[in-house]
Amino acid sequence: MIVFGYRFEPKLWSIIITLLAIIVFVNLGQWQLSRADEKESAYEQIEKYAKEPAVALPGTLIKFSDFQNRDVEVSGEFLIDKTIYLDNKTHKGLAGYHIVTPLKMANSTMVVAINRGWVRGNADRSILPVVTHKEGLVKIIGRVMSPDSKALSLSNQVESGNVWGNFDLQRFAALIDLEVQPIMVLQKDAFDDGLIRDWNRPESGAAKNFGYAVQWFSLAITTAIIFIILNVKREFTKSK
């Protein structure tokens, strides 16, 4: 095919490869857009829950998905001797710990993991910071999050005693020897215990997926342009 003095005659194999590549890139871009939509929907749900009052946490076993990102209210008594120090947590550039204490629910045999907040670590890591606590019955209001956490372990000692690098719900339940709700509650109400509860609301993360989508669509366009450039040749005619 010759148009305006240019010949366009691509090989069949190059057409097939180019079409396959474009189809793959476009599908990947569309998949990233769908992931962005899912994250935006989830974030809108979080925003909706943030405006709603806290709901009472049942004393029976719950499903995490039914309470995820919701504010809950739970009463009970702290099992202080089972407190866990989650290592490698920072606040405004300072290293420290998140203090996770099991709360034995009132009128129930269930236990809830309460992340009570952040405390700065000592220069000597072998000495844990002292954390005060309330005795007797307490009422906690906080946001429900996944109990699973992953962090970089600095040493093998991080997993020793009551200092953990990562929170593990099964290990936590074995430590307490009681049934544990499949959640972690980030305490929001203020206690006079010196802990900092500066919980940032998570972003949707959709912007990253939109960025990936643009990259995949750009690759599809670039592939088409390269295909055309490589297969278009100027048609030279002999002068008389």
One Martini backbone bead per residue (centre of mass of N, CA, C, O) as a GRO file, in nm:
protein
  240
    1MET     BB    1   0.094   0.038   0.025
    2ILE     BB    2   0.043   0.370  -0.116
    3VAL     BB    3   0.105   0.695   0.051
    4PHE     BB    4   0.240   0.978  -0.037
    5GLY     BB    5   0.509   0.804  -0.109
    6TYR     BB    6   0.434   0.564   0.091
    7ARG     BB    7   0.519   0.249   0.227
    8PHE     BB    8   0.289  -0.017   0.361
    9GLU     BB    9   0.447  -0.346   0.445
   10PRO     BB   10   0.386  -0.554   0.666
   11LYS     BB   11   0.437  -0.822   0.837
   12LEU     BB   12   0.254  -1.064   0.974
   13TRP     BB   13   0.419  -1.113   1.237
   14SER     BB   14   0.424  -0.808   1.322
   15ILE     BB   15   0.121  -0.776   1.355
   16ILE     BB   16   0.072  -0.990   1.569
   17ILE     BB   17   0.269  -0.891   1.787
   18THR     BB   18   0.154  -0.605   1.814
   19LEU     BB   19  -0.137  -0.677   1.890
   20LEU     BB   20  -0.069  -0.840   2.142
   21ALA     BB   21   0.075  -0.613   2.294
   22ILE     BB   22  -0.160  -0.411   2.298
   23ILE     BB   23  -0.365  -0.590   2.441
   24VAL     BB   24  -0.202  -0.629   2.700
   25PHE     BB   25  -0.163  -0.328   2.777
   26VAL     BB   26  -0.466  -0.255   2.789
   27ASN     BB   27  -0.552  -0.465   3.001
   28LEU     BB   28  -0.361  -0.362   3.223
   29GLY     BB   29  -0.483  -0.078   3.234
   30GLN     BB   30  -0.773  -0.168   3.307
   31TRP     BB   31  -0.695  -0.315   3.568
   32GLN     BB   32  -0.588  -0.063   3.714
   33LEU     BB   33  -0.857   0.089   3.704
   34SER     BB   34  -1.017  -0.119   3.872
   35ARG     BB   35  -0.838  -0.094   4.124
   36ALA     BB   36  -0.894   0.205   4.169
   37ASP     BB   37  -1.199   0.176   4.211
   38GLU     BB   38  -1.183  -0.009   4.458
   39LYS     BB   39  -1.024   0.191   4.639
   40GLU     BB   40  -1.227   0.423   4.626
   41SER     BB   41  -1.462   0.266   4.753
   42ALA     BB   42  -1.319   0.197   5.019
   43TYR     BB   43  -1.262   0.492   5.101
   44GLU     BB   44  -1.558   0.583   5.111
   45GLN     BB   45  -1.628   0.389   5.342
   46ILE     BB   46  -1.435   0.510   5.550
   47GLU     BB   47  -1.560   0.794   5.545
   48LYS     BB   48  -1.835   0.700   5.642
   49TYR     BB   49  -1.749   0.569   5.915
   50ALA     BB   50  -1.617   0.832   6.040
   51LYS     BB   51  -1.924   0.962   6.075
   52GLU     BB   52  -1.986   0.737   6.263
   53PRO     BB   53  -2.068   0.582   6.527
   54ALA     BB   54  -1.992   0.375   6.758
   55VAL     BB   55  -1.985   0.029   6.796
   56ALA     BB   56  -2.063  -0.252   6.950
   57LEU     BB   57  -1.881  -0.515   7.061
   58PRO     BB   58  -1.916  -0.828   7.056
   59GLY     BB   59  -1.885  -1.126   7.268
   60THR     BB   60  -1.859  -1.261   7.000
   61LEU     BB   61  -1.762  -1.394   6.724
   62ILE     BB   62  -1.623  -1.234   6.448
   63LYS     BB   63  -1.595  -1.054   6.147
   64PHE     BB   64  -1.376  -0.853   6.004
   65SER     BB   65  -1.547  -0.743   5.756
   66ASP     BB   66  -1.782  -0.620   5.947
   67PHE     BB   67  -1.548  -0.401   6.096
   68GLN     BB   68  -1.384  -0.266   5.897
   69ASN     BB   69  -1.297   0.066   5.977
   70ARG     BB   70  -1.450   0.076   6.236
   71ASP     BB   71  -1.602   0.204   6.509
   72VAL     BB   72  -1.552   0.093   6.846
   73GLU     BB   73  -1.697  -0.047   7.151
   74VAL     BB   74  -1.515  -0.154   7.451
   75SER     BB   75  -1.530  -0.359   7.742
   76GLY     BB   76  -1.283  -0.406   8.014
   77GLU     BB   77  -0.973  -0.584   8.094
   78PHE     BB   78  -0.651  -0.561   8.131
   79LEU     BB   79  -0.366  -0.769   8.033
   80ILE     BB   80  -0.071  -0.657   8.123
   81ASP     BB   81   0.122  -0.920   8.125
   82LYS     BB   82   0.051  -0.935   7.785
   83THR     BB   83   0.219  -0.724   7.673
   84ILE     BB   84   0.314  -0.572   7.358
   85TYR     BB   85   0.610  -0.484   7.171
   86LEU     BB   86   0.620  -0.306   6.880
   87ASP     BB   87   0.858  -0.277   6.663
   88ASN     BB   88   0.955  -0.028   6.439
   89LYS     BB   89   0.826   0.248   6.542
   90THR     BB   90   0.726   0.570   6.423
   91HIS     BB   91   0.753   0.931   6.533
   92LYS     BB   92   0.873   1.192   6.394
   93GLY     BB   93   1.155   1.011   6.354
   94LEU     BB   94   1.103   0.826   6.598
   95ALA     BB   95   1.179   0.559   6.789
   96GLY     BB   96   0.963   0.268   6.873
   97TYR     BB   97   0.642   0.167   7.009
   98HIS     BB   98   0.377  -0.052   7.014
   99ILE     BB   99   0.101  -0.098   7.234
  100VAL     BB  100  -0.017  -0.430   7.306
  101THR     BB  101  -0.330  -0.508   7.467
  102PRO     BB  102  -0.526  -0.719   7.621
  103LEU     BB  103  -0.891  -0.742   7.628
  104LYS     BB  104  -1.117  -0.839   7.857
  105MET     BB  105  -1.429  -0.890   7.810
  106ALA     BB  106  -1.721  -0.809   7.916
  107ASN     BB  107  -1.920  -1.072   7.952
  108SER     BB  108  -1.666  -1.250   7.843
  109THR     BB  109  -1.414  -1.470   7.684
  110MET     BB  110  -1.310  -1.254   7.515
  111VAL     BB  111  -1.044  -1.104   7.313
  112VAL     BB  112  -0.871  -0.788   7.258
  113ALA     BB  113  -0.662  -0.613   7.050
  114ILE     BB  114  -0.487  -0.325   7.178
  115ASN     BB  115  -0.375  -0.032   7.034
  116ARG     BB  116  -0.258   0.224   7.246
  117GLY     BB  117   0.024   0.313   7.114
  118TRP     BB  118   0.301   0.533   7.133
  119VAL     BB  119   0.655   0.485   7.224
  120ARG     BB  120   0.953   0.572   7.319
  121GLY     BB  121   1.263   0.469   7.300
  122ASN     BB  122   1.554   0.369   7.419
  123ALA     BB  123   1.887   0.378   7.380
  124ASP     BB  124   1.849   0.116   7.538
  125ARG     BB  125   1.704  -0.169   7.407
  126SER     BB  126   1.702  -0.346   7.680
  127ILE     BB  127   1.516  -0.102   7.770
  128LEU     BB  128   1.200  -0.057   7.848
  129PRO     BB  129   0.943   0.133   7.847
  130VAL     BB  130   0.729   0.283   8.060
  131VAL     BB  131   0.382   0.183   8.112
  132THR     BB  132   0.085   0.291   8.180
  133HIS     BB  133  -0.231   0.198   8.354
  134LYS     BB  134  -0.550   0.075   8.389
  135GLU     BB  135  -0.759  -0.027   8.628
  136GLY     BB  136  -0.993  -0.229   8.551
  137LEU     BB  137  -1.256  -0.097   8.412
  138VAL     BB  138  -1.280  -0.028   8.058
  139LYS     BB  139  -1.323   0.206   7.784
  140ILE     BB  140  -1.306   0.153   7.429
  141ILE     BB  141  -1.215   0.356   7.144
  142GLY     BB  142  -1.192   0.235   6.799
  143ARG     BB  143  -1.021   0.115   6.516
  144VAL     BB  144  -1.057  -0.128   6.281
  145MET     BB  145  -0.803  -0.367   6.209
  146SER     BB  146  -0.572  -0.552   6.100
  147PRO     BB  147  -0.369  -0.792   6.270
  148ASP     BB  148  -0.177  -0.772   6.043
  149SER     BB  149   0.188  -0.741   6.042
  150LYS     BB  150   0.473  -0.572   5.884
  151ALA     BB  151   0.829  -0.577   5.957
  152LEU     BB  152   1.145  -0.490   6.012
  153SER     BB  153   1.397  -0.686   6.130
  154LEU     BB  154   1.686  -0.615   6.320
  155SER     BB  155   1.668  -0.887   6.494
  156ASN     BB  156   1.640  -1.177   6.677
  157GLN     BB  157   1.542  -1.023   6.946
  158VAL     BB  158   1.263  -0.912   6.856
  159GLU     BB  159   1.117  -1.212   6.921
  160SER     BB  160   1.159  -1.166   7.222
  161GLY     BB  161   0.934  -1.200   7.436
  162ASN     BB  162   0.752  -0.879   7.435
  163VAL     BB  163   0.919  -0.840   7.160
  164TRP     BB  164   0.795  -0.754   6.841
  165GLY     BB  165   0.803  -0.722   6.495
  166ASN     BB  166   0.533  -0.889   6.462
  167PHE     BB  167   0.199  -0.944   6.436
  168ASP     BB  168   0.042  -1.247   6.579
  169LEU     BB  169  -0.254  -1.389   6.639
  170GLN     BB  170  -0.185  -1.683   6.715
  171ARG     BB  171   0.036  -1.614   6.918
  172PHE     BB  172  -0.143  -1.437   7.096
  173ALA     BB  173  -0.348  -1.660   7.173
  174ALA     BB  174  -0.136  -1.852   7.302
  175LEU     BB  175  -0.044  -1.654   7.522
  176ILE     BB  176  -0.339  -1.625   7.655
  177ASP     BB  177  -0.544  -1.871   7.627
  178LEU     BB  178  -0.764  -1.729   7.438
  179GLU     BB  179  -1.014  -1.599   7.268
  180VAL     BB  180  -0.975  -1.406   6.965
  181GLN     BB  181  -1.031  -1.147   6.795
  182PRO     BB  182  -0.995  -1.074   6.432
  183ILE     BB  183  -0.853  -0.802   6.558
  184MET     BB  184  -0.760  -0.450   6.566
  185VAL     BB  185  -0.748  -0.178   6.801
  186LEU     BB  186  -0.735   0.169   6.763
  187GLN     BB  187  -0.692   0.382   6.993
  188LYS     BB  188  -0.863   0.710   7.054
  189ASP     BB  189  -0.897   0.757   7.333
  190ALA     BB  190  -0.806   0.932   7.616
  191PHE     BB  191  -0.523   0.867   7.816
  192ASP     BB  192  -0.317   0.883   8.114
  193ASP     BB  193  -0.022   0.721   7.963
  194GLY     BB  194   0.178   0.868   7.733
  195LEU     BB  195   0.044   0.793   7.474
  196ILE     BB  196   0.044   0.795   7.118
  197ARG     BB  197  -0.262   0.869   6.908
  198ASP     BB  198  -0.157   0.905   6.573
  199TRP     BB  199  -0.385   0.826   6.349
  200ASN     BB  200  -0.370   0.770   6.020
  201ARG     BB  201  -0.549   0.799   5.751
  202PRO     BB  202  -0.577   0.618   5.489
  203GLU     BB  203  -0.514   0.603   5.172
  204SER     BB  204  -0.629   0.475   4.879
  205GLY     BB  205  -0.402   0.437   4.627
  206ALA     BB  206  -0.514   0.508   4.334
  207ALA     BB  207  -0.289   0.681   4.202
  208LYS     BB  208  -0.098   0.448   4.137
  209ASN     BB  209  -0.290   0.302   3.938
  210PHE     BB  210  -0.319   0.534   3.741
  211GLY     BB  211  -0.019   0.544   3.670
  212TYR     BB  212   0.000   0.256   3.556
  213ALA     BB  213  -0.213   0.293   3.336
  214VAL     BB  214  -0.062   0.508   3.176
  215GLN     BB  215   0.182   0.330   3.111
  216TRP     BB  216   0.033   0.108   2.951
  217PHE     BB  217  -0.098   0.295   2.738
  218SER     BB  218   0.171   0.412   2.640
  219LEU     BB  219   0.285   0.143   2.537
  220ALA     BB  220   0.069   0.098   2.324
  221ILE     BB  221   0.125   0.355   2.161
  222THR     BB  222   0.428   0.311   2.115
  223THR     BB  223   0.402   0.044   1.963
  224ALA     BB  224   0.240   0.159   1.724
  225ILE     BB  225   0.447   0.370   1.634
  226ILE     BB  226   0.687   0.180   1.584
  227PHE     BB  227   0.545   0.004   1.375
  228ILE     BB  228   0.505   0.227   1.166
  229ILE     BB  229   0.799   0.328   1.133
  230LEU     BB  230   0.923   0.037   1.051
  231ASN     BB  231   0.689   0.010   0.793
  232VAL     BB  232   0.778   0.286   0.667
  233LYS     BB  233   0.844   0.374   0.325
  234ARG     BB  234   0.992   0.537   0.081
  235GLU     BB  235   0.898   0.609  -0.249
  236PHE     BB  236   1.106   0.567  -0.521
  237THR     BB  237   1.149   0.742  -0.824
  238LYS     BB  238   1.245   0.750  -1.144
  239SER     BB  239   1.395   0.970  -1.331
  240LYS     BB  240   1.392   1.090  -1.676
   0.00000   0.00000   0.00000
